[in-house]
Amino acid sequence: MTDLNILFQNIVRIFFDIGAVLYLIFAVVVVKQVTSMSKNVYDKFNGILITFSYLHLVFSVFFLILTILLTL
């Protein structure tokens, strides 16, 4: 039973690591899309949207680092 438990834990760790990397890629795409949109659509909230997109990217990097550290 212990070997099966370790195998399951390793599979879960791999899925969490892959999920965190995919989330980071998503955050990069969001930043790229928001900056592209802000260049084409002029609005008073563009600065706020860009700020939130970069905050989202920072939090996703933090999430990736936290996930990797917790799955060691």
ABEGO torsion letter per residue (X at the ends): XAAAAAAAAAAAAAAAAAAAAAAAAAAAAAAAAAAAAAAABBBAAAAAAAAAAAAAAAAAAAAAAAAAAAAX
